[in-house]
Each structure stands twice: as structure tokens, then as C-alpha cells.
Amino acid sequence: MDRIFDSHLHFFTREVIRFYSQQSAEFRQLKDPTDCVAKKLGISPPPVKPQELAKLWANELDRHKVSRALLFGSVLGEQSSIEKAVKMFPDRFVGFQMVDPTDPAILEIVKDIASKKLRGLLLFPALHHFFPDDPSCLEIFELARKFRLIVFVHIGTLKILIQEKLGGISQTIQQFGDPQRLGKVLRTFPEVPFIVPHFGGGQLEGLIEPARETRNLYLDTSSSNSWLQQNSKFSSLKALFENILEEKAFGSERLLFGTDST
């Protein structure tokens, strides 16, 4: 039987709900907004314990015949929750954690993530306002090389739907998601695998040349890829898949299935 591996799954704990609730005028005054926010979003409130949420996700994987998934700590400081989920289901989840390279304590944070046996770092340049080749990032990539971590970098258009639905104000600056700046990093750290989600989020053309020169860049297929509506080169998602599979820089070996599930 074929095995399905989902490379993009967000672990929305109660802390994640709380974090985005603080950006909402409607919910920020509530001591525990989880139930109210969940109702507004049309989802079930996450359990208090990360292990219980992990059980729900493991059941979902079973229901959809998914063997394993990358599990994302989707706000800063969630590495302990991800660690608990992975420890409970080590054969089902591979832990990744969001980090902010502009944090003065970033190197210690990365070491803590590695010590918890998580396997990857999540970087969002547009969200935290840095370029992928900034000095602080290069230090992170040195640690990624040392601890054999995978680095996920969100390039191109970034939309945070939970933030939009709760009425939060986006602080993203899309110019930071520059594929050319990532290209320099790929050449400098050939031993470090880098994943860019959503086929590059509208910046695929800027990634092809660096990908031809290196072998450490992977794309994931996750989300609705709504950026295609503003891109005239590809008439459909099918056309995009065909183009990537024919492109020698990627092909099937460096294309990862992902859903962007929450």
C-alpha cells in the first residue's frame, strides 16, 4: 500500500488560539477566549493538553490514510507542545517549530528546539521582518547544519487566515519574502535541506535558478495556492504541477505533498 506523508500540518493548540485572540478587539478582553473563538471559526475547541490534541490528529491521519505528517508549532514558543505530541506518536509526527531570527535569544531557542528532538525550524520573513540571508539567519543555519535540522522558509505572499477571520491587523511586509535572498543561502549551506511552501507562493520563477544550481531546495504543494489567480503563467493548478514535474530543477524528487491543515 502506498504511504502518504503530509509535509504541512499546523498544530493549533489553545495557546495558538489565545495568541491570535489577543490581536482581536472582539476577544482580547476574555480571560480564556478559546471556546468563543472556536465557535466563530467553526471549529472544535482544542483540548487543554497537547497530548489530547495529538490523539485527535492521529485519528484524522488514520481516517484519511495518512501515514505521517510534519507537525508545526504555529506561534513562537510552542516547542514544548510539539515535543509532547511527537513523544506520544513518534511514528506519526515529525516536529517543526516557528522561530523569529530577530529575537536576541534566537540561538538558545534553536538549541532548545534541537534538544527536544524536533527536526525543523519554521521561518516567516514577511511576518517577522527579516531577509533569509540576514546575519542572524546565517547563524541559525549554522546551527541547523550542526544539529541536522530542516529549515522551512515561507517565501512570497503570506496570509494568516485565522488572523483575518478574527479581525486582527496584519503586520506582514511581503518584500521580505525574497527568493533571490534565499538563493544565496542555498549555495552557502548545501548540507541543509530547505522547504518552501505553496510552490513558492507566487515567487516560483525566482526559485528555479537557485534550484538548478543546488540540490537542497524542496517545494511543498500545500494550501489552495490562491496566488495562481494573480499569476498569468499557469492557467491552473494542474498546469503548475505539470510545469514543476517537467522542470529538472525539481521534478518529483523535490516536490512534497502538503495540505496546510489546521
JOQUIWO-V952446 format. One record per residue. N is the residue number from 1. RES is the residue in one letter. PHI is phi in radians with two decimals (999 if undefined). NEAR is the number of other C-alpha atoms within 12 Angstrom. Layout:
n & res & phi & near
N & RES & PHI & NEAR
N & RES & PHI & NEAR
//
This chain:
n & res & phi & near
1 & M & 999 & 6
2 & D & -1.16 & 7
3 & R & -1.75 & 15
4 & I & -1.85 & 20
5 & F & -2.10 & 27
6 & D & -1.58 & 32
7 & S & -1.58 & 38
8 & H & -2.75 & 38
9 & L & -2.36 & 37
10 & H & -1.57 & 36
11 & F & -1.71 & 44
12 & F & -1.49 & 38
13 & T & -1.35 & 39
14 & R & -1.11 & 31
15 & E & -1.16 & 30
16 & V & -1.13 & 33
17 & I & -1.04 & 38
18 & R & -1.07 & 30
19 & F & -1.01 & 27
20 & Y & -1.32 & 35
21 & S & -1.13 & 34
22 & Q & -1.14 & 25
23 & Q & -1.63 & 25
24 & S & -1.91 & 24
25 & A & -1.08 & 17
26 & E & -1.27 & 18
27 & F & -2.12 & 28
28 & R & -1.15 & 22
29 & Q & -1.45 & 14
30 & L & -1.36 & 17
31 & K & -1.13 & 12
32 & D & -2.34 & 20
33 & P & -1.47 & 29
34 & T & -0.96 & 31
35 & D & -1.13 & 23
36 & C & -1.14 & 25
37 & V & -1.16 & 32
38 & A & -1.03 & 27
39 & K & -1.09 & 17
40 & K & -1.13 & 20
41 & L & -1.41 & 22
42 & G & 1.32 & 14
43 & I & -2.20 & 16
44 & S & -1.40 & 20
45 & P & -1.07 & 27
46 & P & -1.17 & 30
47 & P & -1.08 & 23
48 & V & -1.15 & 19
49 & K & -1.60 & 21
50 & P & -1.00 & 31
51 & Q & -1.09 & 24
52 & E & -1.23 & 24
53 & L & -1.14 & 30
54 & A & -1.06 & 37
55 & K & -1.07 & 24
56 & L & -1.08 & 25
57 & W & -1.19 & 36
58 & A & -1.05 & 30
59 & N & -1.13 & 18
60 & E & -1.12 & 21
61 & L & -1.05 & 28
62 & D & -1.06 & 18
63 & R & -1.10 & 11
64 & H & -1.78 & 17
65 & K & 1.02 & 19
66 & V & -1.74 & 27
67 & S & -1.32 & 26
68 & R & -2.72 & 30
69 & A & -2.65 & 39
70 & L & -1.33 & 46
71 & L & -1.94 & 48
72 & F & -1.75 & 43
73 & G & -1.35 & 41
74 & S & -1.61 & 38
75 & V & -2.35 & 33
76 & L & -1.09 & 31
77 & G & 1.44 & 29
78 & E & -1.63 & 35
79 & Q & -1.09 & 40
80 & S & -1.19 & 30
81 & S & -1.14 & 37
82 & I & -1.14 & 44
83 & E & -1.01 & 34
84 & K & -1.12 & 29
85 & A & -1.14 & 39
86 & V & -1.18 & 36
87 & K & -1.09 & 23
88 & M & -1.29 & 24
89 & F & -2.32 & 29
90 & P & -1.14 & 23
91 & D & -1.61 & 18
92 & R & -1.98 & 31
93 & F & -2.14 & 38
94 & V & -2.08 & 39
95 & G & -1.51 & 46
96 & F & -2.20 & 45
97 & Q & -2.37 & 44
98 & M & -1.16 & 38
99 & V & -2.35 & 40
100 & D & -2.05 & 33
101 & P & -1.08 & 35
102 & T & -1.43 & 25
103 & D & -1.23 & 20
104 & P & -1.00 & 15
105 & A & -1.66 & 17
106 & I & -1.02 & 26
107 & L & -1.15 & 25
108 & E & -1.19 & 18
109 & I & -1.12 & 28
110 & V & -1.10 & 44
111 & K & -1.10 & 30
112 & D & -1.12 & 25
113 & I & -1.07 & 37
114 & A & -1.13 & 29
115 & S & -1.15 & 19
116 & K & -1.50 & 26
117 & K & 1.18 & 28
118 & L & -1.33 & 40
119 & R & -1.92 & 37
120 & G & -2.68 & 45
121 & L & -2.02 & 52
122 & L & -1.91 & 46
123 & L & -2.04 & 45
124 & F & -2.20 & 42
125 & P & -0.96 & 38
126 & A & -1.15 & 30
127 & L & -1.38 & 33
128 & H & -1.84 & 30
129 & H & 1.10 & 25
130 & F & -2.60 & 32
131 & F & -1.71 & 35
132 & P & -1.07 & 41
133 & D & -1.87 & 29
134 & D & -1.11 & 21
135 & P & -0.93 & 16
136 & S & -1.12 & 26
137 & C & -1.22 & 38
138 & L & -1.08 & 28
139 & E & -1.15 & 26
140 & I & -1.11 & 41
141 & F & -1.18 & 41
142 & E & -1.09 & 25
143 & L & -1.20 & 30
144 & A & -1.06 & 31
145 & R & -1.14 & 26
146 & K & -1.11 & 17
147 & F & -1.66 & 25
148 & R & 1.01 & 27
149 & L & -1.67 & 33
150 & I & -1.61 & 39
151 & V & -2.06 & 45
152 & F & -1.71 & 39
153 & V & -2.22 & 50
154 & H & -1.44 & 46
155 & I & -1.91 & 44
156 & G & 1.43 & 38
157 & T & -1.08 & 33
158 & L & -2.14 & 34
159 & K & -2.15 & 28
160 & I & -1.91 & 26
161 & L & -1.11 & 18
162 & I & -1.10 & 29
163 & Q & -1.13 & 27
164 & E & -1.10 & 18
165 & K & -1.15 & 25
166 & L & -1.61 & 30
167 & G & 1.41 & 22
168 & G & -1.29 & 23
169 & I & -1.73 & 20
170 & S & -1.23 & 22
171 & Q & -1.90 & 19
172 & T & -1.27 & 24
173 & I & -2.16 & 21
174 & Q & -1.09 & 26
175 & Q & -1.08 & 24
176 & F & -1.22 & 29
177 & G & -1.43 & 37
178 & D & -1.68 & 35
179 & P & -1.14 & 37
180 & Q & -1.15 & 27
181 & R & -1.21 & 29
182 & L & -1.23 & 43
183 & G & -1.00 & 35
184 & K & -1.08 & 26
185 & V & -1.18 & 36
186 & L & -1.01 & 35
187 & R & -1.28 & 25
188 & T & -1.34 & 25
189 & F & -2.15 & 31
190 & P & -1.13 & 25
191 & E & -1.42 & 24
192 & V & -1.67 & 32
193 & P & -1.30 & 31
194 & F & -2.04 & 43
195 & I & -2.01 & 42
196 & V & -1.96 & 49
197 & P & -1.42 & 42
198 & H & 0.99 & 39
199 & F & 0.97 & 44
200 & G & 1.62 & 42
201 & G & 0.94 & 37
202 & G & 1.62 & 31
203 & Q & -2.04 & 34
204 & L & -1.04 & 42
205 & E & -1.03 & 27
206 & G & -1.26 & 24
207 & L & -1.69 & 39
208 & I & -1.15 & 30
209 & E & -1.10 & 24
210 & P & -1.02 & 28
211 & A & -1.17 & 37
212 & R & -1.21 & 22
213 & E & -1.59 & 20
214 & T & -2.30 & 28
215 & R & -2.25 & 28
216 & N & -2.05 & 32
217 & L & -1.91 & 43
218 & Y & -2.15 & 40
219 & L & -1.95 & 41
220 & D & -1.91 & 40
221 & T & -1.71 & 33
222 & S & -1.20 & 29
223 & S & 1.32 & 29
224 & S & -1.38 & 20
225 & N & 0.90 & 32
226 & S & -1.14 & 22
227 & W & -1.06 & 26
228 & L & -1.05 & 27
229 & Q & -1.15 & 15
230 & Q & -1.80 & 15
231 & N & -2.04 & 21
232 & S & -1.43 & 13
233 & K & -1.20 & 17
234 & F & -1.94 & 23
235 & S & -1.36 & 16
236 & S & -2.82 & 19
237 & L & -1.13 & 24
238 & K & -1.06 & 14
239 & A & -1.11 & 16
240 & L & -1.11 & 29
241 & F & -1.01 & 27
242 & E & -1.06 & 18
243 & N & -1.10 & 24
244 & I & -1.16 & 31
245 & L & -1.18 & 21
246 & E & -1.47 & 16
247 & E & -1.33 & 22
248 & K & -1.10 & 20
249 & A & -1.12 & 27
250 & F & -2.11 & 32
251 & G & 1.22 & 24
252 & S & -1.21 & 20
253 & E & -1.21 & 19
254 & R & -2.11 & 29
255 & L & -2.06 & 36
256 & L & -1.91 & 32
257 & F & -1.25 & 32
258 & G & -2.62 & 32
259 & T & -1.96 & 27
260 & D & 1.17 & 28
261 & S & -1.27 & 24
262 & T & -2.25 & 29
//
